[in-house]
Amino acid sequence: MSEYHGYVTNLDGSHEPLTKEQASAIWEACERSAEERARLMPTSDDAMRVILDAQQRLNALGWWQGLGFRIGRGSQCAVREYGSTGIWSGWVDDEGKYVHYCDGVSQPRRLWLKPLEDLTEDERTRMAECDASERDFNDRMIQSLIAQDKYEEGQADD
């Protein structure tokens, strides 16, 4: 690993440099994860089977990509996206073209959707946590922008 250690982003949006020990621990965990993935999925066929198995499992748990019989135009729903462990509340626009959630908008076929009434208690709790975290982050960012505007206008609080 190079001498680059990276930064951690705090909840308030500020950044702090990682210590060499923290950076090393993160790097070692990444290397262990990569080794484990290589062991479990040595070929692209193996990796594709894992993807297909995961998709089938998500379907069995009530999550579907895109719109259909369960989620339609104008529906409120729970939303998951690739690359995230979060669950957010969202809604599909009246044309069925976009899903609005968190701080984003995406096409339904790029997301995993589930009717709100079908959520498990764990999923409902996770969605509430993610929605609250997103609201808190947006509130902090707005306050930061207001403070920056005041500073630039010479009205900063002392």
Residue frames as a rotation matrix with the C-alpha (Angstrom) as fourth column:
MET 1
0.584 0.812 0.000 0.00
0.812 -0.584 0.000 0.00
0.000 0.000 -1.000 0.00
SER 2
-0.101 -0.597 0.796 1.26
0.491 -0.725 -0.482 3.49
0.865 0.342 0.367 -0.77
GLU 3
-0.845 -0.286 -0.453 1.63
0.533 -0.370 -0.761 6.18
0.050 -0.884 0.465 1.87
TYR 4
-0.569 0.737 0.365 -1.80
-0.432 -0.645 0.630 7.58
0.700 0.201 0.685 0.97
HIS 5
-0.975 0.170 -0.142 -3.99
0.209 0.497 -0.842 7.17
-0.073 -0.851 -0.520 4.02
GLY 6
-0.390 0.887 0.247 -7.27
0.550 0.010 0.835 8.76
0.738 0.462 -0.492 2.92
TYR 7
-0.858 0.231 0.459 -9.89
-0.450 -0.767 -0.457 10.64
0.247 -0.598 0.762 4.87
VAL 8
-0.600 0.769 -0.218 -12.99
0.796 0.549 -0.254 9.82
-0.076 -0.326 -0.942 6.86
THR 9
-0.603 0.520 0.605 -16.12
-0.093 -0.799 0.594 11.88
0.793 0.302 0.530 6.19
ASN 10
-0.947 0.257 -0.192 -17.93
0.220 0.083 -0.972 12.77
-0.234 -0.963 -0.136 9.39
LEU 11
-0.187 0.973 0.133 -21.69
0.957 0.211 -0.199 13.12
-0.222 0.090 -0.971 9.73
ASP 12
0.395 0.325 -0.860 -21.36
0.274 -0.935 -0.227 16.91
-0.877 -0.146 -0.458 9.59
GLY 13
0.971 0.000 0.237 -19.61
0.236 -0.111 -0.965 16.65
0.027 0.994 -0.107 6.21
SER 14
0.548 -0.836 0.029 -16.17
-0.821 -0.531 0.210 17.52
-0.160 -0.139 -0.977 7.55
HIS 15
0.773 -0.381 -0.507 -13.14
0.013 0.809 -0.588 15.36
0.634 0.448 0.631 6.73
GLU 16
0.592 -0.657 0.467 -10.37
-0.695 -0.122 0.709 14.05
-0.408 -0.744 -0.529 8.93
PRO 17
-0.012 -0.652 -0.758 -7.28
-0.831 0.428 -0.355 12.19
0.556 0.626 -0.547 7.78
LEU 18
0.934 0.219 -0.283 -7.14
-0.078 0.896 0.437 8.50
0.349 -0.386 0.854 8.65
THR 19
0.367 -0.851 0.375 -4.23
-0.734 -0.018 0.679 7.41
-0.571 -0.524 -0.632 10.78
LYS 20
-0.379 -0.593 -0.710 -1.74
-0.881 0.467 0.080 5.03
0.284 0.656 -0.699 9.19
GLU 21
-0.925 0.049 0.378 -3.14
-0.157 0.855 -0.495 2.28
-0.347 -0.517 -0.783 11.44
GLN 22
0.017 1.000 0.005 -6.75
-0.242 0.009 -0.970 2.96
-0.970 0.015 0.242 10.38
ALA 23
0.311 0.046 -0.949 -5.78
-0.937 -0.152 -0.315 3.02
-0.159 0.987 -0.005 6.70
SER 24
-0.709 -0.643 -0.291 -3.84
-0.672 0.740 0.000 -0.23
0.215 0.196 -0.957 7.07
ALA 25
-0.699 0.512 0.500 -6.74
-0.058 0.656 -0.752 -1.94
-0.713 -0.555 -0.429 8.85
ILE 26
0.353 0.849 -0.394 -9.17
-0.495 -0.188 -0.849 -0.88
-0.794 0.495 0.353 6.10
TRP 27
0.046 -0.430 -0.901 -6.76
-0.990 0.099 -0.098 -2.01
0.132 0.897 -0.422 3.37
GLU 28
-0.901 -0.413 0.132 -6.21
-0.432 0.882 -0.186 -5.38
-0.040 -0.225 -0.974 5.04
ALA 29
-0.296 0.880 0.373 -9.97
-0.081 0.366 -0.927 -5.91
-0.952 -0.304 -0.037 5.40
CYS 30
0.466 0.423 -0.777 -10.41
-0.766 -0.247 -0.594 -5.12
-0.443 0.872 0.209 1.70
GLU 31
-0.384 -0.695 -0.608 -7.70
-0.880 0.475 0.013 -7.59
0.280 0.540 -0.794 0.77
ARG 32
-0.870 0.120 0.479 -9.27
-0.165 0.844 -0.511 -10.31
-0.465 -0.523 -0.714 2.94
SER 33
0.143 0.989 -0.048 -12.67
-0.287 -0.005 -0.958 -9.66
-0.947 0.151 0.283 1.34
ALA 34
0.291 -0.104 -0.951 -11.17
-0.955 -0.089 -0.282 -9.89
-0.056 0.991 -0.125 -2.15
GLU 35
-0.772 -0.620 -0.140 -9.47
-0.618 0.784 -0.062 -13.18
0.148 0.038 -0.988 -1.27
GLU 36
-0.594 0.634 0.496 -12.73
-0.057 0.582 -0.812 -14.57
-0.802 -0.510 -0.309 0.13
ARG 37
0.423 0.748 -0.511 -14.65
-0.584 -0.206 -0.785 -13.54
-0.693 0.630 0.350 -3.01
ALA 38
-0.095 -0.546 -0.832 -11.98
-0.968 0.245 -0.050 -15.20
0.231 0.801 -0.552 -5.19
ARG 39
-0.927 -0.234 0.295 -12.27
-0.325 0.892 -0.315 -18.38
-0.189 -0.388 -0.902 -3.12
LEU 40
-0.284 0.915 0.285 -16.08
0.017 0.303 -0.953 -18.44
-0.959 -0.266 -0.102 -3.30
MET 41
0.811 0.583 -0.046 -16.29
0.028 -0.116 -0.993 -17.35
-0.584 0.804 -0.110 -6.95
PRO 42
-0.116 -0.986 0.121 -13.16
0.217 0.094 0.972 -18.44
-0.969 0.139 0.203 -8.83
THR 43
-0.752 -0.123 0.648 -14.74
0.650 0.032 0.759 -18.02
-0.114 0.992 0.056 -12.29
SER 44
-0.871 0.484 -0.081 -17.11
-0.490 -0.848 0.202 -15.57
0.029 0.216 0.976 -13.95
ASP 45
-0.283 0.787 -0.549 -19.66
-0.068 0.554 0.829 -18.39
0.957 0.272 -0.104 -14.16
ASP 46
-0.366 0.097 -0.925 -19.45
0.873 0.381 -0.306 -18.79
0.323 -0.919 -0.224 -10.38
ALA 47
-0.922 -0.006 -0.387 -19.86
0.174 -0.900 -0.400 -15.03
-0.346 -0.436 0.831 -9.88
MET 48
-0.683 0.715 -0.151 -22.87
-0.538 -0.352 0.766 -14.97
0.494 0.604 0.625 -12.23
ARG 49
-0.224 0.594 -0.773 -24.50
0.446 0.767 0.460 -17.82
0.866 -0.242 -0.437 -10.28
VAL 50
-0.626 -0.046 -0.778 -24.10
0.765 -0.229 -0.602 -15.81
-0.151 -0.972 0.178 -7.07
ILE 51
-0.929 0.317 -0.190 -25.75
-0.343 -0.931 0.125 -12.80
-0.138 0.182 0.974 -8.71
LEU 52
-0.425 0.806 -0.413 -28.63
-0.355 0.272 0.895 -14.94
0.833 0.526 0.170 -9.98
ASP 53
-0.317 0.264 -0.911 -29.01
0.758 0.648 -0.075 -16.62
0.571 -0.714 -0.406 -6.59
ALA 54
-0.838 -0.032 -0.545 -29.10
0.412 -0.691 -0.594 -13.23
-0.358 -0.722 0.593 -4.88
GLN 55
-0.789 0.594 -0.155 -31.73
-0.571 -0.618 0.540 -11.94
0.225 0.514 0.828 -7.33
GLN 56
-0.241 0.719 -0.651 -33.88
0.077 0.683 0.726 -15.01
0.967 0.125 -0.220 -6.74
ARG 57
-0.480 0.022 -0.877 -33.52
0.858 0.221 -0.464 -14.60
0.184 -0.975 -0.125 -2.98
LEU 58
-0.951 0.153 -0.269 -34.53
-0.077 -0.958 -0.276 -10.93
-0.300 -0.241 0.923 -3.17
ASN 59
-0.524 0.806 -0.277 -37.59
-0.507 -0.033 0.861 -11.94
0.685 0.591 0.426 -5.21
ALA 60
-0.209 0.420 -0.883 -38.47
0.545 0.800 0.252 -14.55
0.812 -0.429 -0.396 -2.59
LEU 61
-0.609 -0.084 -0.788 -38.20
0.760 -0.344 -0.551 -11.81
-0.225 -0.935 0.274 0.04
GLY 62
0.360 0.924 -0.129 -40.64
0.801 -0.377 -0.466 -9.64
-0.479 0.064 -0.875 -1.93
TRP 63
0.030 -0.442 -0.896 -38.19
-0.203 -0.881 0.428 -7.31
-0.979 0.169 -0.116 -3.71
TRP 64
0.408 0.161 0.899 -38.55
0.796 0.420 -0.437 -6.81
-0.448 0.893 0.043 -7.47
GLN 65
-0.724 -0.630 -0.280 -36.76
0.341 -0.681 0.648 -4.75
-0.599 0.374 0.708 -10.07
GLY 66
-0.945 0.304 0.122 -38.93
-0.042 -0.482 0.875 -2.31
0.325 0.822 0.468 -11.94
LEU 67
-0.426 0.886 0.186 -42.67
-0.861 -0.333 -0.384 -1.89
-0.279 -0.323 0.904 -12.02
GLY 68
-0.866 0.210 -0.453 -45.25
-0.044 0.871 0.489 -4.61
0.498 0.443 -0.746 -12.38
PHE 69
0.037 0.952 -0.305 -48.22
0.338 0.275 0.900 -6.07
0.941 -0.136 -0.311 -10.59
ARG 70
0.157 -0.024 -0.987 -46.87
0.978 0.144 0.152 -5.21
0.138 -0.989 0.046 -7.14
ILE 71
-0.265 -0.297 -0.917 -45.59
0.411 -0.895 0.172 -1.67
-0.872 -0.332 0.359 -7.73
GLY 72
0.152 0.404 0.902 -47.33
0.988 -0.076 -0.133 0.57
0.015 0.912 -0.410 -10.24
ARG 73
-0.454 -0.244 0.857 -47.45
0.435 -0.900 -0.025 4.16
0.777 0.362 0.515 -11.36
GLY 74
0.071 0.455 0.888 -48.04
-0.463 -0.773 0.433 6.55
0.883 -0.442 0.156 -8.48
SER 75
0.713 0.223 -0.665 -47.22
0.347 0.712 0.610 3.89
0.610 -0.666 0.430 -5.87
GLN 76
0.405 -0.634 0.659 -45.36
-0.903 -0.390 0.180 4.50
0.143 -0.668 -0.730 -2.65
CYS 77
0.842 -0.186 -0.506 -42.77
0.104 0.977 -0.186 1.82
0.529 0.104 0.842 -2.01
ALA 78
0.645 -0.761 0.069 -39.58
-0.121 -0.012 0.993 0.82
-0.755 -0.649 -0.100 -0.27
VAL 79
0.888 -0.387 -0.248 -36.43
-0.316 -0.123 -0.941 1.21
0.333 0.914 -0.232 -2.35
ARG 80
0.481 -0.845 0.234 -33.08
0.149 0.342 0.928 -0.58
-0.864 -0.412 0.290 -2.41
GLU 81
0.847 -0.268 -0.458 -30.25
-0.526 -0.312 -0.791 0.07
0.069 0.911 -0.406 -4.83
TYR 82
0.715 -0.663 -0.222 -27.18
0.546 0.728 -0.415 -1.83
0.436 0.176 0.882 -5.90
GLY 83
-0.210 -0.944 0.254 -24.08
0.422 -0.322 -0.847 -0.98
0.882 -0.071 0.466 -3.89
SER 84
-0.483 0.108 0.869 -25.98
-0.670 -0.685 -0.287 0.05
0.564 -0.720 0.403 -0.77
THR 85
-0.801 0.249 -0.545 -27.31
0.486 0.802 -0.348 -1.68
0.350 -0.544 -0.763 2.31
GLY 86
-0.875 0.460 -0.150 -29.87
-0.261 -0.709 -0.655 1.08
-0.408 -0.534 0.741 2.84
ILE 87
-0.424 0.855 0.300 -33.63
0.892 0.337 0.300 0.97
0.156 0.394 -0.906 2.42
TRP 88
-0.958 0.102 -0.269 -35.52
-0.042 -0.975 -0.220 4.21
-0.285 -0.199 0.938 1.75
SER 89
0.047 0.994 0.098 -39.12
0.520 0.059 -0.852 5.20
-0.853 0.091 -0.514 1.34
GLY 90
-0.906 -0.346 -0.244 -39.93
-0.035 -0.512 0.858 6.33
-0.422 0.786 0.452 -2.16
TRP 91
0.209 0.977 0.045 -42.63
0.020 0.041 -0.999 6.77
-0.978 0.210 -0.011 -4.73
VAL 92
-0.551 -0.255 0.795 -43.11
0.751 0.265 0.605 6.17
-0.365 0.930 0.045 -8.43
ASP 93
-0.789 0.282 -0.546 -44.18
-0.364 -0.930 0.046 9.14
-0.495 0.236 0.836 -10.52
ASP 94
0.124 0.986 0.109 -47.58
-0.390 0.149 -0.909 9.04
-0.913 0.070 0.403 -12.22
GLU 95
0.497 0.009 -0.868 -46.01
-0.866 0.074 -0.495 8.16
0.060 0.997 0.044 -15.57
GLY 96
0.928 -0.160 0.336 -44.03
0.043 0.943 0.331 5.26
-0.370 -0.292 0.882 -14.09
LYS 97
0.735 -0.669 0.110 -40.84
0.038 -0.122 -0.992 6.73
0.677 0.734 -0.064 -15.49
TYR 98
-0.316 -0.892 0.324 -38.97
-0.259 -0.247 -0.934 7.53
0.913 -0.379 -0.153 -12.28
VAL 99
0.500 0.306 -0.810 -38.71
0.718 0.377 0.585 6.48
0.484 -0.874 -0.031 -8.65
HIS 100
0.158 -0.380 0.911 -38.03
-0.371 -0.878 -0.302 9.32
0.915 -0.291 -0.280 -6.20
TYR 101
0.831 0.033 -0.555 -36.24
0.452 0.543 0.708 8.34
0.325 -0.839 0.436 -2.97
CYS 102
0.176 -0.819 -0.546 -33.59
0.902 -0.088 0.422 9.53
-0.394 -0.567 0.723 -0.56
ASP 103
0.106 -0.159 -0.982 -31.90
-0.170 -0.975 0.140 12.36
-0.980 0.152 -0.130 -2.42
GLY 104
-0.840 -0.539 -0.065 -32.15
-0.200 0.197 0.960 10.64
-0.504 0.819 -0.273 -5.77
VAL 105
0.421 0.868 -0.264 -34.26
-0.661 0.095 -0.744 9.80
-0.621 0.488 0.614 -8.74
SER 106
-0.741 -0.668 0.070 -33.78
-0.454 0.575 0.680 6.69
-0.495 0.472 -0.729 -10.84
GLN 107
-0.219 0.635 -0.741 -35.51
-0.816 0.297 0.495 4.51
0.534 0.713 0.453 -13.37
PRO 108
0.530 0.541 0.653 -37.51
-0.831 0.486 0.271 1.71
-0.171 -0.686 0.707 -11.72
ARG 109
0.920 -0.132 -0.370 -35.62
-0.037 0.909 -0.414 -1.08
0.391 0.395 0.831 -13.52
ARG 110
-0.032 -0.996 0.084 -32.39
-0.125 -0.079 -0.989 0.03
0.992 -0.042 -0.122 -11.84
LEU 111
-0.495 -0.063 0.867 -33.81
-0.831 -0.256 -0.493 -0.38
0.253 -0.965 0.074 -8.33
TRP 112
-0.738 0.346 -0.579 -35.26
0.437 0.899 -0.019 -3.05
0.515 -0.267 -0.815 -6.08
LEU 113
-0.561 0.646 0.518 -38.80
-0.678 -0.717 0.161 -2.12
0.475 -0.261 0.840 -4.99
LYS 114
-0.752 0.392 -0.530 -41.21
0.553 0.813 -0.184 -3.55
0.359 -0.432 -0.828 -2.46
PRO 115
0.146 0.873 0.465 -44.71
0.150 -0.484 0.862 -2.47
0.978 -0.056 -0.201 -1.39
LEU 116
-0.474 -0.337 0.814 -44.63
-0.640 -0.503 -0.581 -0.74
0.605 -0.796 0.023 2.00
GLU 117
0.400 0.737 0.544 -47.31
-0.914 0.277 0.297 -3.03
0.068 -0.616 0.785 3.39
ASP 118
0.874 -0.088 -0.478 -45.13
-0.016 0.978 -0.209 -6.08
0.486 0.191 0.853 2.63
LEU 119
-0.032 -0.954 0.299 -42.06
-0.540 -0.236 -0.808 -4.92
0.841 -0.188 -0.507 4.57
THR 120
0.168 -0.039 -0.985 -40.87
0.707 0.701 0.093 -7.04
0.687 -0.712 0.145 7.45
GLU 121
0.947 0.159 -0.279 -40.46
0.317 -0.591 0.741 -5.35
-0.047 -0.791 -0.611 10.81
ASP 122
0.127 -0.981 -0.150 -36.66
0.639 -0.035 0.768 -5.38
-0.759 -0.193 0.622 10.33
GLU 123
-0.407 -0.238 0.882 -37.01
0.892 -0.312 0.328 -3.78
0.197 0.920 0.339 6.89
ARG 124
0.580 0.705 0.408 -39.43
0.543 -0.709 0.450 -1.18
0.606 -0.039 -0.794 8.23
THR 125
0.785 -0.370 -0.497 -36.99
0.368 -0.366 0.855 -0.32
-0.498 -0.854 -0.151 11.04
ARG 126
-0.247 -0.935 0.254 -34.05
0.781 -0.037 0.623 -0.11
-0.574 0.352 0.739 8.61
MET 127
-0.102 0.286 0.953 -36.05
0.834 -0.498 0.239 2.15
0.543 0.819 -0.188 6.28
ALA 128
0.893 0.450 -0.026 -36.94
0.376 -0.712 0.593 4.50
0.248 -0.540 -0.805 9.17
GLU 129
0.425 -0.825 -0.373 -33.26
0.466 -0.154 0.871 4.66
-0.776 -0.544 0.319 10.18
CYS 130
-0.434 -0.618 0.656 -32.12
0.870 -0.097 0.483 5.38
-0.235 0.780 0.580 6.62
ASP 131
0.261 0.615 0.744 -34.81
0.713 -0.643 0.281 8.02
0.651 0.457 -0.606 6.05
ALA 132
0.940 0.070 -0.334 -33.92
0.308 -0.595 0.742 9.73
-0.147 -0.801 -0.580 9.36
SER 133
0.066 -0.994 -0.086 -30.21
0.627 -0.026 0.779 9.65
-0.776 -0.106 0.621 8.55
GLU 134
-0.349 -0.133 0.928 -30.88
0.909 -0.290 0.300 11.21
0.229 0.948 0.222 5.15
ARG 135
0.669 0.651 0.359 -33.05
0.508 -0.753 0.419 13.96
0.543 -0.098 -0.834 6.69
ASP 136
0.757 -0.444 -0.479 -30.37
0.351 -0.341 0.872 14.69
-0.550 -0.829 -0.102 9.31
PHE 137
-0.273 -0.896 0.351 -27.66
0.812 -0.018 0.584 14.86
-0.517 0.444 0.732 6.65
ASN 138
-0.100 0.300 0.949 -29.73
0.811 -0.528 0.252 17.22
0.576 0.795 -0.191 4.50
ASP 139
0.899 0.427 -0.100 -30.50
0.392 -0.680 0.620 19.43
0.197 -0.597 -0.778 7.52
ARG 140
0.385 -0.840 -0.382 -26.77
0.474 -0.175 0.863 19.65
-0.792 -0.513 0.331 8.35
MET 141
-0.427 -0.549 0.719 -25.90
0.893 -0.132 0.429 20.49
-0.141 0.826 0.547 4.75
ILE 142
0.368 0.636 0.678 -28.54
0.661 -0.692 0.290 23.24
0.653 0.342 -0.675 4.64
GLN 143
0.927 -0.058 -0.370 -27.22
0.279 -0.549 0.787 24.73
-0.249 -0.834 -0.493 7.90
SER 144
-0.017 -0.999 0.052 -23.69
0.677 0.027 0.736 24.56
-0.736 0.047 0.675 6.51
LEU 145
-0.311 -0.036 0.950 -24.75
0.893 -0.352 0.279 26.39
0.324 0.935 0.142 3.35
ILE 146
0.760 0.610 0.224 -26.61
0.464 -0.751 0.471 29.03
0.455 -0.254 -0.853 5.37
ALA 147
0.665 -0.591 -0.457 -23.51
0.352 -0.292 0.889 29.56
-0.658 -0.753 0.014 7.53
GLN 148
-0.326 -0.810 0.487 -21.33
0.843 -0.016 0.537 29.83
-0.427 0.586 0.689 4.42
ASP 149
0.117 0.456 0.882 -23.69
0.776 -0.597 0.206 32.40
0.620 0.660 -0.423 2.88
LYS 150
0.955 0.241 -0.173 -23.65
0.293 -0.675 0.677 34.45
0.046 -0.697 -0.715 6.10
TYR 151
0.265 -0.941 -0.210 -19.85
0.550 -0.031 0.834 34.28
-0.792 -0.337 0.510 6.23
GLU 152
-0.409 -0.427 0.807 -19.53
0.912 -0.160 0.378 35.40
-0.032 0.890 0.455 2.62
GLU 153
0.324 0.614 0.720 -21.93
0.551 -0.741 0.384 38.27
0.769 0.272 -0.578 3.30
GLY 154
-0.604 -0.667 0.437 -19.94
-0.007 -0.543 -0.840 39.30
0.797 -0.510 0.323 6.40
GLN 155
0.145 0.772 0.619 -22.72
-0.797 -0.279 0.535 38.28
0.586 -0.571 0.575 8.78
ALA 156
-0.144 -0.241 -0.960 -21.07
0.151 0.953 -0.262 35.30
0.978 -0.183 -0.101 10.41
ASP 157
0.900 0.435 0.025 -22.01
-0.008 -0.041 0.999 34.55
0.436 -0.900 -0.034 14.01
ASP 158
0.074 -0.913 0.401 -19.22
-0.735 -0.321 -0.597 35.33
0.674 -0.251 -0.695 16.44
